Every structure is written in structure tokens, then in C-alpha cells.
């Protein structure tokens, strides 16, 4: 169901406490009463995480993060009331118990779905949340999967609905995410429901609505949008349905192709006014079969999708507030980014992220929170949990025109195929067979991609479906490979240890690349004898004839300057190849948008929010129109289809990363 922002001006109220937090040994307290009288309670922000509260109290440091998953974390807050209320918990990380006035009313086991409970409140009621030790849960015996990825440990994470952030050494800081990281809200009265579906056919917009408002039986219902209105029909008592047709409505476009126009929606039912947010009218289609490479058209116009893999704007508190997200999205829009991919190793973003992407005209590719592991889709409890989180996500983004792709996860199919498992054991299944139906039930306008990468006979065939392309990059290939590979759509590409600007390095006290602390900020694949600084150094040597090892020791300032220049040149040259007129490539998303820690990480934006040389390169490469000289004869015809198919069957050499 779509979000109802307010009824008669009243929005859901936030349980603002004041909240307190207590960390105990795992299992030390069975009930809230066991925590009473204990020392150590500290103030806590909700929404927020335990790490954020402990940091504010001076008990935890981001630079040297102490573990939290090995403890039980308790939150408590007064919640006075005078009757029955509905409490909604929009994000609890991860194994949580909800207690009201000493009674446990619900236990949860997913970070990725909201939970709603009803409770009778009094003037002295108290709400308590207990987050049981995730480490203890993961240590219990679990059924093993058919493979163990190197990306994250332990293997029992395959059974847990929690973020992989903090479990991927070399990829992200080891920060444990525990607590009510999304709002806790309260409402009275029977629940209301809104189902809104916006579509565009030519220049005619249609808004279909199904609105349920208990207590309004027999009343008049009017739906308003774009300066027009229509009377809704009462299909059953309290359920009002209808369609509003909007000829000549201003459509929603990605900002690189037009204006991302949004239109306010409201309804009046039985004298009550419902604010239903904003919608954008756009059409979305694929311009060629998926097996030839993902290719999107918005409102009938093919769009070259350019952007990056999104990383959380606040890794400690997981803030979903506009004030935290807006600076990162401002930089994205300024750089010409028209697509961001939320990968399966992170978490579903907050409502504010999607509202801002709608406003800014930035398309959103959303992975399910599934990555690399052999997930137990045959377990009914796991499957039901996953279906519930998908439904909840699509409900709250139902009116979002920026959402365009739902993907079944990251590198699950690739991981299995690289281990030599037969295709029938890893393809299809939940993402290939069940996911399309779940999405179509609520948003038939979205494109469903089964996995990233996928689409060819082997998932890592770069010319088919969606690919993770690192030919120019980790494979150390020349720029010409970006053309020869005939990439269809790179849903992940161009990962380098991007050197921050001097000001960012000064702020982090990381000005010397020979300092042992420098290596901690360089991403690497687990167990590999190389890192992504090695990749950058290769292009420094190739492009400028320099000796990176000698420069690092003898002239570190020039070493860093050439490193900045090399990644910028790689970014620009690759996208220039992909955006030429006869290129088969229809999109490229760089790994990644922002660093999760100080240092030379994958991000094109540094940990402190300052752009790097790669950001400036992408800003040039992503301009709406780019003129680039091409020598005569360079625009050769594409390979015959039988040659392309033979390459797809053969695939690239097995990637050197998970």
C-alpha cells in the first residue's frame, strides 16, 4: 500500500522518548525487569543505532570500532497513552523483542521489514526493545549452503535477514549495526490503506486509486491530482475505487532528459482529507531483449543510464534523514548521474532517499538484500520473510517514479556458476520465477532483473543482460577492451582505489602513502595477493611511464597526483567508448559512490563528502552531449551475432573478486 502522509493534517506520531540504551552480556537479562536498577543506561537517539549512541557517550570510536553484536542491547522509553494504539517499527536490526509494560508482545528476526503491533497504553506505559546478540544467533548450528563465498563470514549469514555491512573485511569497516535504525511511530484508530498506480500513455496520465478509510462508509470520495479531480465509487463499505485521467499531464523524466515533474495527490472521503504524497507520470520499457543487454526507455526515449553503486551516507547511525542524504544526492545530480544502484550487500534505503531521487530525477535500481550466499529459499520461514520485505518495500515506494529496476540480488548466480555448479541448480528459483510475480502484483511498471550479473549462458558474460565489467580495471586491460568487450549494460564497473583530494587526506591525517595506516583504507578482495591500489598503479605506469613504487617512496605528492589523474582518465575513456553512437552499451554504474572509511577507497566521493578526481571525470563523461574525435575507421561494425554468442558462451576469465 502507498504511504498516507497525513489525515486531516495529522501524520503518524514519532515515539520520541526520551530513549535510553543499556548494553549487557548476551543473555544476562531475560526480561526488562532484570535490567531495572542496573548502571550504564545512556541517552540514545531513535531512529539510530547502538554505535551512534555509544559514540555520542564517548564509549565507542568509528576509527577503532568495538564489537556490539556479541552483546544484548536494550532500549527503553516512556510511551504514555489512554487506550489502544498501533505501533509501527520501521526498521529493527536485527533479532529484536518488543516489550510493553513488562509483557513481550512480539519477537522479530528481520532488519528489512517493518512490524506493527497493537497495545493498550496508560499514562505510565513503558516501551522496551531488546536486541539479542546477533553473534550468538549466528554461532548456533545452521544448515550449510552449497558454497561459501569469500565476500562475508560467517556462513550462517545466509540464514539471517541482516545487512552484510560490517561482515566484509576489505570492503567495509567492521561496524556492527544494532538498534531501531528507522522511526518508531504510533497511531490511533483503524488502519487506513491506499493503493495508487500512476501510468502514462502518450501524453495522457492515469492515476488508479483504491482507498480504504474505516468509518467513512456511505460518504462521498473525491480524488485530486494535477489540477483535476474525479469521484470514487464505494466498491464495498469503506473501500473507494476509481481512475483519474489527466490529458496533457507534464511527465516525469530523469534529470538528464527533462524535468522530473511531480504532482501532489490528495483525497477527500467523508469530509476527511488524505494527503497521499506526490506521483510522477512516466512509462518504462526495454528496447531490446534482455539477453542482448538491458536497455531502458523512459517515455519512449532510450536512456543511457550512468551512475554508481550507492553506499550509505551515514555508516554509523544509518540515518535516513533528508539532511544527511541530500548532500550526497546533490553531488550525484551535479555530476550528471541519472541512476543509482542500491546493492544487495547494504540495506533498503529510507523513504527520504526515494523522495529525493523522485525530486532530483535520479533513477533507482534496487537489489534485494541478497548477495553471494546460497540462500535457503526452500525454507518456508525464510521465503515468507523475504516476500514480506519485498512487499513492504514496494508498498512504501509505490508512487515513486524514480524506482525502475528490482533485482534479485548481487553475484549469487555468478558465485555458483564460478564454482562449476550446473545452471539448473542456481538459475531460476525465487529471483527468476517468484520475484516477477510479487513485483507485478503491486507495480507492473518495474523492470525485474533476476540477478546482477545475469543474462547470458554464464552470468559473467559481459555482452548479455547485465554485467559486472572490470576489463578496464581489475583485469588491467587497455582502454580498447571497453569497446571490444561489447558490454550490454554494466551494472557494476570501474573499481579503483581512488585517491581523495589533499584536503580530505589532511582531515584524515593520511597524507603519506607509505604510512601503514594508508593500506587500511585500500579495498581488497579477501585472500587476494593484490589490492585495488595495485590496479591504479598499473594504469599510472601504463599511461605516464612512471614507476609507482619509486614515486611512492621518493615523491609521494606526485605519486598521488598521478594516481588521481590515472583513474580520471580511465573513467572518461571507458564511458567515451560506451557512449559513442554505435556502441551496444546502454548503461554503466561505477563501484562506488562514496567511501565508507577514510582513505583511497572505491568511492568517487571521499568519506568526508568531498569529491575526488573520479567524480570530476564522471561529471565530464556524463554530460548530456559529448563530442569526442574518433580516427577514421575506428567505428567498426559490430561482430556478427554468432561471434557474439560464442563469446557469451565462453565468458570472460573468472573474476578475481567475489
Secondary structure, DSSP 8 states (H G I E B T S, - for coil): -----EETTB--EE----EEEEEEETTS-SSHHHHTT-S--EEE-SSS-HHHHHHHTTS--STT----TTEEEEEEEE---SEEEEEEES--BSSEEEEETTEEEEEE-BSSS-EEEEEEE-TT-EEEEEE--HHHHHHS-----S---SSSS-GGGGG-BS--TTS-TTTS------B--S-EEEE-SS--EEEEEEEEETTEEEEEEEEE-TT-TT--EEEEETTEEEE-EEEETTEEEEEEEEET---B--TTTS-B--EEEEEEETTEEEEEEEE----EEESS-GGG---EEETTEEE-EEEEEE--S-TTT----HHHHHHHHHHHHHTT--EEEE-TTS----HHHHHHHHHHT-EEEEE-S-BSS---TTSHHHHHHHHHHHHHHHHHTTT-SSEEEEES-BSHHHHHHHTT--HHHHSSHIIIIIHHHHHHHH-TTSEEESSBSBSSSSTT-TTSSBEEE-TTTTT---TTHHHHTT-S-EEEE--------HHHHHHHT---TTSHHHHHTS---TT-S--HHHHHHHHHHHHH---HHHHHHH-HHHHHHHHHHHHHHHHHHHHHHHTSTT----EEEES-SB-SSSSS-S-SB-TTS-B-HHHHHHHHHTSSS------TT-S-----HHHHHHHHHH-----S--
